[in-house]
Amino acid sequence: MKRIGLLSDTHGFVDPKIYDYFKDVDEIWHAGDIGTVEVTDELKKFKPLRAVFGNIDGAELRAEFNEFEEFTCEEVDVLITHIAGKPGKYYQKAHERLKKKSPNLFICGHSHICLVKMDTQFDMLWMNPGACGYKGFHQVKTLLRFSITKDKIHDLEVIELGKRV
């Protein structure tokens, strides 16, 4: 079993509450718009990190992270990117990738809206953890925490860190 802490859209800010909520996770996954390399350096000191760059991320982050990250966790095929759209309305690059091989779990960020949904067209679970930084239009900073055991994704929790202000 793996416990995962999922976040996105930090925009250069690591809320200290993340450390409490992610203290028991095995890995942190970041779905882009990291903001600064200091964010990923700080998170890597705390837990193993998987991340993708987002549209606001500069050359240093783009040199370290990919636009798409594809891997297997336990027996779940995972695909992470920053800009993907949502089920039924995917961004072209993401849609082309999904048509070639859809994962069991597809993760994105960008919208600043926390939402988890089954995509029946691609038979996969789609997750967007919302935004946990201060920049953007979201009202509440959010994270997701969940477990993967063999081919099962379970114990999903939506975590609210508080108002964006």
C-alpha positions in Angstrom: 0.0 0.0 0.0 1.1 3.5 -0.8 -0.3 6.7 0.8 -0.2 9.7 -1.6 -0.4 13.4 -0.9 -1.5 15.2 -4.0 -1.3 19.0 -4.6 -1.2 21.5 -7.4 -0.8 25.2 -8.1 1.4 26.2 -5.2 2.7 29.2 -7.2 5.8 29.5 -5.1 4.2 29.0 -1.7 4.3 25.9 0.6 1.6 26.2 3.3 3.0 24.8 6.5 -0.2 22.8 7.1 0.9 20.5 4.3 3.5 19.0 6.6 0.8 17.9 9.1 -1.6 16.5 6.5 1.2 14.7 4.6 3.2 13.4 7.5 2.0 9.8 7.0 2.1 9.8 3.2 4.7 7.8 1.3 5.0 10.2 -1.7 3.9 13.7 -2.7 2.7 14.3 -6.2 2.6 17.8 -7.6 0.4 18.5 -10.6 2.2 21.7 -11.8 2.4 25.4 -11.4 5.1 24.9 -8.8 6.3 28.5 -9.0 9.9 28.2 -7.7 12.5 25.5 -7.4 12.5 26.2 -3.7 9.1 24.7 -3.4 10.2 21.3 -4.9 13.5 21.4 -2.9 11.5 21.9 0.3 9.0 19.1 -0.5 11.8 16.7 -1.6 13.4 17.2 1.8 10.2 16.1 3.5 9.0 13.2 1.2 9.8 11.6 -2.1 8.3 13.8 -4.8 6.9 13.3 -8.3 6.0 16.5 -10.2 5.3 18.0 -13.6 5.8 21.6 -14.7 2.9 23.9 -15.3 2.3 26.9 -17.5 3.8 29.4 -15.0 7.0 27.4 -14.4 10.2 28.7 -15.8 13.3 27.1 -17.4 14.8 25.8 -14.1 11.6 23.8 -13.3 11.1 22.7 -16.9 14.6 21.4 -17.0 14.0 19.2 -13.9 10.4 18.1 -14.6 8.4 16.9 -17.6 5.1 18.1 -19.0 3.7 14.6 -18.6 4.7 12.1 -16.0 3.7 8.5 -16.6 4.4 5.7 -14.1 2.9 2.7 -12.2 2.2 2.9 -8.5 1.4 -0.5 -7.0 -0.7 -1.9 -10.0 -2.2 1.5 -11.0 -1.1 3.2 -14.2 -0.8 6.9 -13.5 -0.6 9.9 -15.8 0.0 13.4 -14.4 0.1 16.7 -16.3 -0.8 20.3 -15.5 -3.2 21.4 -18.2 -5.6 18.6 -19.2 -9.2 19.9 -19.1 -11.7 17.5 -17.6 -13.7 14.4 -18.6 -15.6 15.1 -21.8 -13.6 18.3 -22.5 -9.9 17.5 -22.6 -7.1 19.8 -23.8 -5.9 18.5 -27.2 -2.4 17.3 -26.0 -3.9 15.4 -23.1 -6.7 13.9 -25.3 -4.2 12.7 -27.8 -2.2 11.0 -25.1 -5.3 9.4 -23.6 -6.4 8.0 -27.0 -3.0 6.2 -27.3 -3.2 4.6 -23.8 -5.4 5.6 -21.0 -4.2 5.2 -17.5 -6.2 4.0 -14.5 -5.6 7.3 -12.8 -5.3 10.7 -14.6 -4.2 13.7 -12.5 -4.1 17.4 -13.5 -4.1 20.8 -12.0 -4.5 24.3 -13.6 -8.2 24.9 -13.0 -7.8 25.7 -9.2 -11.0 23.7 -8.7 -10.8 20.5 -6.6 -12.7 17.8 -8.4 -12.6 14.0 -8.6 -14.6 12.1 -11.2 -14.8 8.8 -13.1 -14.3 9.2 -16.8 -16.3 6.4 -18.3 -15.1 7.2 -21.9 -11.5 6.2 -20.9 -12.4 4.0 -17.9 -10.2 5.9 -15.5 -10.4 8.0 -12.3 -9.7 11.7 -13.0 -8.4 13.9 -10.1 -7.6 17.6 -9.8 -6.5 18.6 -6.3 -7.4 22.3 -6.8 -4.9 24.9 -5.7 -3.0 25.2 -2.4 -1.2 28.5 -3.1 -2.4 32.0 -2.7 -2.4 33.1 -6.3 -5.6 32.5 -8.4 -9.3 32.9 -8.1 -10.0 29.9 -5.8 -11.5 30.8 -2.4 -10.2 27.8 -0.4 -6.8 26.1 -0.6 -7.2 22.3 -1.2 -5.2 19.1 -1.3 -6.1 15.4 -1.9 -4.8 12.5 0.1 -5.5 8.8 -0.9 -4.1 5.3 -0.9 -3.3 2.8 -3.6 -3.3 -0.9 -2.8 -2.6 -3.2 -5.7 -5.1 -2.0 -8.3 -7.4 -0.2 -5.9 -7.5 3.6 -5.2 -9.1 4.1 -1.8 -9.5 6.3 1.3 -9.7 9.5 -0.8 -9.8 12.6 1.3 -10.3 16.2 0.3 -8.4 18.5 2.6 -9.2 22.2 3.0 -6.2 24.3 4.2 -8.3 27.4 4.7 -9.1 30.6 2.8 -6.8 31.8 0.1 -6.6 35.3 1.4 
